[in-house]
Amino acid sequence: MEDSKKIQKIIENLKLQMQEQKCIYRWLEDGTIDKVVCKFNAPIELEELQKIYQKYPNIKLPESYIAFLKCSNGAQLYESLTCKASTICTIYSLQEAFVHRENLHQSILFQNEDMKERNIVFRDVPDEGHT
């Protein structure tokens, strides 16, 4: 199964579990059980995706992220309801990702070449590589 289909299936299963059971139980390292939820945004509108490509013509979004956006334009995964642990995973909406990208480009950390490679949300590609 290709990655985009796997992503769709995972998101569909998590959404279904949230609808049916309202939460997911997970075991913590200390043996306690944590009750968590997953929150999904609405899928991205194709027009919004096209606007981003027009605004940033040298950006190529990973296919896996596009597949995710088509299911949910951002999500918070495994947010704890029973302990003080924060959300385990936040996947930014496309709009949030670009805000963070711009903030990163302006930060002092981004001036360090090593940090550029570790923290780029999206990588610019030459015009001929854009699809």
N, CA and C atoms as a LAMMPS dump frame, in Angstrom:
ITEM: TIMESTEP
0
ITEM: NUMBER OF ATOMS
393
ITEM: BOX BOUNDS ff ff ff
-5.0000000000000000e+02 5.0000000000000000e+02
-5.0000000000000000e+02 5.0000000000000000e+02
-5.0000000000000000e+02 5.0000000000000000e+02
ITEM: ATOMS id mol type element x y z
1 1 1 N 0.856 -1.18 0
2 1 2 C 0 0 0
3 1 3 C 0.896 1.235 0
4 2 1 N 0.628 2.184 -0.889
5 2 2 C 1.454 3.386 -0.961
6 2 3 C 1.224 4.275 0.27
7 3 1 N 2.193 5.151 0.545
8 3 2 C 2.161 5.967 1.755
9 3 3 C 0.903 6.811 1.889
10 4 1 N 0.451 7.441 0.802
11 4 2 C -0.72 8.315 0.916
12 4 3 C -1.967 7.516 1.29
13 5 1 N -2.093 6.302 0.793
14 5 2 C -3.237 5.456 1.164
15 5 3 C -3.132 4.999 2.62
16 6 1 N -1.906 4.729 3.077
17 6 2 C -1.699 4.35 4.478
18 6 3 C -2.099 5.505 5.396
19 7 1 N -1.703 6.706 5.027
20 7 2 C -2.032 7.88 5.84
21 7 3 C -3.534 8.07 5.911
22 8 1 N -4.212 7.97 4.77
23 8 2 C -5.67 8.092 4.748
24 8 3 C -6.321 7.05 5.643
25 9 1 N -5.843 5.824 5.578
26 9 2 C -6.418 4.736 6.381
27 9 3 C -6.206 4.987 7.88
28 10 1 N -5.028 5.422 8.251
29 10 2 C -4.74 5.706 9.663
30 10 3 C -5.656 6.815 10.183
31 11 1 N -5.775 7.9 9.412
32 11 2 C -6.616 9.025 9.842
33 11 3 C -8.08 8.592 9.925
34 12 1 N -8.545 7.853 8.928
35 12 2 C -9.924 7.353 8.952
36 12 3 C -10.171 6.495 10.189
37 13 1 N -9.229 5.613 10.524
38 13 2 C -9.385 4.74 11.686
39 13 3 C -9.387 5.54 12.995
40 14 1 N -8.502 6.524 13.103
41 14 2 C -8.491 7.352 14.317
42 14 3 C -9.784 8.153 14.456
43 15 1 N -10.267 8.717 13.351
44 15 2 C -11.531 9.469 13.388
45 15 3 C -12.693 8.561 13.792
46 16 1 N -12.732 7.358 13.244
47 16 2 C -13.785 6.407 13.579
48 16 3 C -13.735 6.034 15.058
49 17 1 N -12.533 5.792 15.556
50 17 2 C -12.396 5.442 16.967
51 17 3 C -12.849 6.597 17.86
52 18 1 N -12.56 7.834 17.461
53 18 2 C -13.001 9 18.236
54 18 3 C -14.526 9.11 18.212
55 19 1 N -15.135 8.811 17.069
56 19 2 C -16.599 8.87 16.968
57 19 3 C -17.259 7.794 17.821
58 20 1 N -16.734 6.596 17.748
59 20 2 C -17.355 5.462 18.42
60 20 3 C -17.06 5.416 19.912
61 21 1 N -15.826 5.65 20.306
62 21 2 C -15.424 5.468 21.698
63 21 3 C -15.133 6.768 22.425
64 22 1 N -15.013 7.857 21.711
65 22 2 C -14.749 9.191 22.264
66 22 3 C -13.354 9.366 22.846
67 23 1 N -12.58 8.286 22.962
68 23 2 C -11.212 8.393 23.477
69 23 3 C -10.434 7.127 23.118
70 24 1 N -9.134 7.198 23.378
71 24 2 C -8.233 6.062 23.2
72 24 3 C -7.494 5.891 24.52
73 25 1 N -7.259 4.663 24.933
74 25 2 C -6.485 4.404 26.137
75 25 3 C -5.07 4.011 25.741
76 26 1 N -4.093 4.56 26.448
77 26 2 C -2.698 4.176 26.212
78 26 3 C -2.014 3.977 27.558
79 27 1 N -1.037 3.09 27.566
80 27 2 C -0.311 2.793 28.795
81 27 3 C 0.955 3.623 28.839
82 28 1 N 1.185 4.247 29.993
83 28 2 C 2.384 5.048 30.194
84 28 3 C 3.499 4.168 30.749
85 29 1 N 4.724 4.693 30.707
86 29 2 C 5.882 3.935 31.177
87 29 3 C 5.756 3.492 32.626
88 30 1 N 5.09 4.305 33.446
89 30 2 C 4.971 3.956 34.867
90 30 3 C 3.838 2.969 35.14
91 31 1 N 3.174 2.49 34.068
92 31 2 C 2.118 1.505 34.219
93 31 3 C 0.719 2.079 34.331
94 32 1 N 0.59 3.39 34.434
95 32 2 C -0.741 3.983 34.517
96 32 3 C -1.367 4.045 33.126
97 33 1 N -2.675 4.12 33.127
98 33 2 C -3.423 4.201 31.874
99 33 3 C -3.827 5.653 31.651
100 34 1 N -3.577 6.133 30.461
101 34 2 C -3.91 7.505 30.098
102 34 3 C -5.043 7.478 29.087
103 35 1 N -5.997 8.361 29.262
104 35 2 C -7.127 8.5 28.356
105 35 3 C -6.819 9.683 27.44
106 36 1 N -6.787 9.459 26.128
107 36 2 C -6.398 10.51 25.188
108 36 3 C -7.439 10.666 24.08
109 37 1 N -7.402 11.836 23.441
110 37 2 C -8.267 12.107 22.296
111 37 3 C -7.424 12.603 21.132
112 38 1 N -7.975 12.468 19.958
113 38 2 C -7.37 13.02 18.75
114 38 3 C -8.361 14.017 18.161
115 39 1 N -7.857 15.182 17.793
116 39 2 C -8.706 16.237 17.235
117 39 3 C -8.228 16.538 15.82
118 40 1 N -9.169 16.545 14.891
119 40 2 C -8.843 16.739 13.487
120 40 3 C -9.536 17.983 12.947
121 41 1 N -8.81 18.749 12.154
122 41 2 C -9.404 19.879 11.446
123 41 3 C -10.102 19.345 10.189
124 42 1 N -10.897 20.198 9.583
125 42 2 C -11.535 19.846 8.311
126 42 3 C -10.458 19.65 7.244
127 43 1 N -10.729 18.839 6.232
128 43 2 C -9.764 18.678 5.133
129 43 3 C -9.517 20.013 4.432
130 44 1 N -8.366 20.123 3.805
131 44 2 C -8.036 21.351 3.084
132 44 3 C -8.875 21.436 1.806
133 45 1 N -9.234 22.649 1.461
134 45 2 C -9.9 22.886 0.184
135 45 3 C -8.82 22.905 -0.902
136 46 1 N -9.096 22.311 -2.038
137 46 2 C -8.103 22.276 -3.109
138 46 3 C -7.716 23.675 -3.572
139 47 1 N -8.658 24.624 -3.497
140 47 2 C -8.353 26.008 -3.87
141 47 3 C -7.282 26.6 -2.951
142 48 1 N -7.345 26.259 -1.671
143 48 2 C -6.349 26.74 -0.706
144 48 3 C -4.97 26.187 -1.04
145 49 1 N -4.909 24.933 -1.397
146 49 2 C -3.649 24.312 -1.786
147 49 3 C -3.086 24.985 -3.037
148 50 1 N -3.936 25.283 -3.997
149 50 2 C -3.5 25.96 -5.22
150 50 3 C -2.987 27.371 -4.92
151 51 1 N -3.636 28.062 -3.985
152 51 2 C -3.189 29.411 -3.591
153 51 3 C -1.778 29.357 -3.01
154 52 1 N -1.511 28.337 -2.2
155 52 2 C -0.179 28.192 -1.596
156 52 3 C 0.858 27.972 -2.689
157 53 1 N 0.561 27.113 -3.666
158 53 2 C 1.511 26.877 -4.756
159 53 3 C 1.727 28.128 -5.596
160 54 1 N 0.704 28.947 -5.726
161 54 2 C 0.871 30.2 -6.471
162 54 3 C 1.716 31.191 -5.679
163 55 1 N 1.482 31.255 -4.379
164 55 2 C 2.224 32.193 -3.528
165 55 3 C 3.678 31.765 -3.354
166 56 1 N 3.905 30.468 -3.268
167 56 2 C 5.248 29.912 -3.055
168 56 3 C 5.565 28.926 -4.186
169 57 1 N 5.876 29.417 -5.376
170 57 2 C 6.07 28.515 -6.529
171 57 3 C 7.26 27.565 -6.4
172 58 1 N 8.224 27.866 -5.53
173 58 2 C 9.396 26.996 -5.384
174 58 3 C 9.27 26.006 -4.235
175 59 1 N 8.083 25.888 -3.68
176 59 2 C 7.861 24.951 -2.583
177 59 3 C 7.261 23.668 -3.139
178 60 1 N 7.804 22.548 -2.689
179 60 2 C 7.211 21.255 -3.031
180 60 3 C 6.835 20.582 -1.724
181 61 1 N 5.542 20.397 -1.518
182 61 2 C 5.066 19.728 -0.311
183 61 3 C 5.248 18.222 -0.458
184 62 1 N 5.656 17.548 0.593
185 62 2 C 5.779 16.087 0.527
186 62 3 C 4.413 15.454 0.226
187 63 1 N 4.411 14.419 -0.582
188 63 2 C 3.158 13.735 -0.935
189 63 3 C 2.422 13.235 0.311
190 64 1 N 3.179 12.788 1.309
191 64 2 C 2.545 12.291 2.533
192 64 3 C 1.804 13.408 3.269
193 65 1 N 2.354 14.622 3.243
194 65 2 C 1.687 15.751 3.888
195 65 3 C 0.445 16.165 3.102
196 66 1 N 0.517 16.139 1.778
197 66 2 C -0.658 16.454 0.955
198 66 3 C -1.768 15.443 1.222
199 67 1 N -1.408 14.165 1.331
200 67 2 C -2.405 13.129 1.641
201 67 3 C -3.05 13.407 2.993
202 68 1 N -2.239 13.8 3.963
203 68 2 C -2.78 14.134 5.28
204 68 3 C -3.726 15.323 5.179
205 69 1 N -3.31 16.377 4.464
206 69 2 C -4.134 17.582 4.335
207 69 3 C -5.488 17.281 3.716
208 70 1 N -5.525 16.327 2.821
209 70 2 C -6.789 15.962 2.179
210 70 3 C -7.737 15.264 3.155
211 71 1 N -7.181 14.731 4.236
212 71 2 C -7.994 14.104 5.292
213 71 3 C -8.286 15.08 6.422
214 72 1 N -7.298 15.902 6.74
215 72 2 C -7.399 16.815 7.877
216 72 3 C -6.328 17.893 7.742
217 73 1 N -6.74 19.13 7.68
218 73 2 C -5.783 20.237 7.559
219 73 3 C -5.292 20.623 8.955
220 74 1 N -4.532 19.711 9.55
221 74 2 C -3.996 19.905 10.896
222 74 3 C -4.677 18.982 11.89
223 75 1 N -3.95 18.634 12.943
224 75 2 C -4.511 17.736 13.963
225 75 3 C -3.692 17.802 15.241
226 76 1 N -4.345 17.434 16.327
227 76 2 C -3.663 17.208 17.6
228 76 3 C -3.925 15.758 17.956
229 77 1 N -2.853 15.001 18.076
230 77 2 C -2.978 13.572 18.316
231 77 3 C -2.583 13.217 19.743
232 78 1 N -3.4 12.392 20.354
233 78 2 C -3.146 11.833 21.679
234 78 3 C -3.05 12.898 22.773
235 79 1 N -4.006 13.812 22.789
236 79 2 C -4.082 14.821 23.85
237 79 3 C -4.655 14.156 25.097
238 80 1 N -3.935 14.258 26.192
239 80 2 C -4.322 13.575 27.417
240 80 3 C -5.537 14.224 28.068
241 81 1 N -6.463 13.378 28.533
242 81 2 C -7.617 13.838 29.303
243 81 3 C -7.452 13.55 30.788
244 82 1 N -6.496 12.691 31.137
245 82 2 C -6.405 12.219 32.516
246 82 3 C -5.129 12.599 33.255
247 83 1 N -4.128 13.046 32.544
248 83 2 C -2.913 13.455 33.238
249 83 3 C -2.43 14.779 32.674
250 84 1 N -1.418 15.326 33.259
251 84 2 C -0.951 16.648 32.873
252 84 3 C -0.054 16.642 31.641
253 85 1 N 0.076 15.491 31.031
254 85 2 C 0.888 15.411 29.815
255 85 3 C 0.217 16.228 28.713
256 86 1 N 1.019 16.847 27.905
257 86 2 C 0.458 17.651 26.818
258 86 3 C 0.169 16.77 25.61
259 87 1 N -0.26 17.401 24.555
260 87 2 C -0.503 16.693 23.305
261 87 3 C 0.792 16.035 22.848
262 88 1 N 0.708 14.788 22.461
263 88 2 C 1.884 14.036 22.027
264 88 3 C 2.362 14.498 20.66
265 89 1 N 1.425 14.818 19.759
266 89 2 C 1.807 15.179 18.404
267 89 3 C 0.851 16.232 17.85
268 90 1 N 1.407 17.333 17.39
269 90 2 C 0.626 18.334 16.681
270 90 3 C 1.107 18.351 15.241
271 91 1 N 0.185 18.182 14.323
272 91 2 C 0.497 18.292 12.9
273 91 3 C -0.133 19.593 12.441
274 92 1 N 0.7 20.516 12.013
275 92 2 C 0.222 21.841 11.65
276 92 3 C -0.684 21.815 10.429
277 93 1 N -1.65 22.738 10.439
278 93 2 C -2.399 22.989 9.209
279 93 3 C -1.415 23.617 8.229
280 94 1 N -1.768 23.645 6.974
281 94 2 C -0.875 24.217 5.975
282 94 3 C -0.587 25.683 6.296
283 95 1 N -1.606 26.414 6.713
284 95 2 C -1.429 27.825 7.043
285 95 3 C -0.491 27.988 8.248
286 96 1 N -0.669 27.169 9.28
287 96 2 C 0.202 27.228 10.461
288 96 3 C 1.637 26.862 10.102
289 97 1 N 1.803 25.885 9.229
290 97 2 C 3.145 25.46 8.828
291 97 3 C 3.893 26.612 8.164
292 98 1 N 3.208 27.376 7.336
293 98 2 C 3.876 28.491 6.672
294 98 3 C 4.167 29.636 7.631
295 99 1 N 3.313 29.854 8.62
296 99 2 C 3.601 30.864 9.648
297 99 3 C 4.86 30.454 10.408
298 100 1 N 4.939 29.19 10.8
299 100 2 C 6.117 28.704 11.524
300 100 3 C 7.356 28.74 10.634
301 101 1 N 7.189 28.456 9.375
302 101 2 C 8.312 28.518 8.433
303 101 3 C 8.858 29.932 8.355
304 102 1 N 7.977 30.915 8.24
305 102 2 C 8.406 32.314 8.172
306 102 3 C 9.084 32.735 9.474
307 103 1 N 8.509 32.34 10.606
308 103 2 C 9.111 32.667 11.904
309 103 3 C 10.492 32.036 12.039
310 104 1 N 10.629 30.819 11.564
311 104 2 C 11.913 30.126 11.629
312 104 3 C 12.954 30.843 10.781
313 105 1 N 12.563 31.258 9.593
314 105 2 C 13.502 31.964 8.71
315 105 3 C 13.983 33.265 9.344
316 106 1 N 13.172 33.862 10.188
317 106 2 C 13.53 35.128 10.818
318 106 3 C 14.26 34.935 12.141
319 107 1 N 14.274 33.727 12.671
320 107 2 C 14.876 33.508 13.982
321 107 3 C 16.402 33.478 13.911
322 108 1 N 17.011 33.753 15.028
323 108 2 C 18.469 33.733 15.139
324 108 3 C 19.002 32.315 14.965
325 109 1 N 18.228 31.303 15.396
326 109 2 C 18.662 29.913 15.244
327 109 3 C 18.836 29.547 13.784
328 110 1 N 18.04 30.139 12.913
329 110 2 C 18.08 29.778 11.509
330 110 3 C 19.353 30.267 10.835
331 111 1 N 20.082 31.16 11.465
332 111 2 C 21.325 31.66 10.881
333 111 3 C 22.411 30.593 10.905
334 112 1 N 22.28 29.609 11.791
335 112 2 C 23.216 28.504 11.889
336 112 3 C 22.886 27.49 10.79
337 113 1 N 23.828 27.199 9.899
338 113 2 C 23.591 26.305 8.762
339 113 3 C 23.108 24.922 9.196
340 114 1 N 23.659 24.391 10.294
341 114 2 C 23.261 23.077 10.779
342 114 3 C 21.789 23.077 11.179
343 115 1 N 21.323 24.155 11.795
344 115 2 C 19.942 24.244 12.229
345 115 3 C 18.991 24.373 11.043
346 116 1 N 19.423 24.977 9.97
347 116 2 C 18.568 25.1 8.785
348 116 3 C 18.137 23.716 8.31
349 117 1 N 19.083 22.808 8.229
350 117 2 C 18.774 21.473 7.72
351 117 3 C 17.855 20.691 8.66
352 118 1 N 17.954 20.905 9.95
353 118 2 C 17.163 20.155 10.921
354 118 3 C 15.74 20.669 11.065
355 119 1 N 15.51 21.936 10.77
356 119 2 C 14.239 22.542 11.124
357 119 3 C 13.386 23.027 9.965
358 120 1 N 13.779 22.785 8.756
359 120 2 C 12.984 23.269 7.637
360 120 3 C 11.684 22.478 7.56
361 121 1 N 10.571 23.21 7.536
362 121 2 C 9.271 22.573 7.428
363 121 3 C 9.054 22.111 5.996
364 122 1 N 9.354 22.994 5.046
365 122 2 C 9.282 22.67 3.627
366 122 3 C 10.579 23.127 3.003
367 123 1 N 11.019 22.44 2.021
368 123 2 C 12.27 22.794 1.372
369 123 3 C 11.982 23.388 0.002
370 124 1 N 12.65 24.497 -0.31
371 124 2 C 12.518 25.083 -1.642
372 124 3 C 13.193 24.16 -2.649
373 125 1 N 12.578 24.046 -3.809
374 125 2 C 13.161 23.242 -4.881
375 125 3 C 13.255 24.111 -6.13
376 126 1 N 14.148 23.779 -7.045
377 126 2 C 14.251 24.55 -8.286
378 126 3 C 12.928 24.503 -9.06
379 127 1 N 12.68 25.521 -9.877
380 127 2 C 11.443 25.604 -10.655
381 127 3 C 11.154 24.341 -11.46
382 128 1 N 12.168 23.746 -12.058
383 128 2 C 11.934 22.577 -12.886
384 128 3 C 11.467 21.372 -12.069
385 129 1 N 11.657 21.374 -10.754
386 129 2 C 11.216 20.269 -9.913
387 129 3 C 9.819 20.434 -9.378
388 130 1 N 9.183 21.587 -9.601
389 130 2 C 7.846 21.852 -9.057
390 130 3 C 6.781 21.167 -9.896
391 131 1 N 5.844 20.505 -9.225
392 131 2 C 4.741 19.862 -9.931
393 131 3 C 3.436 20.51 -9.568
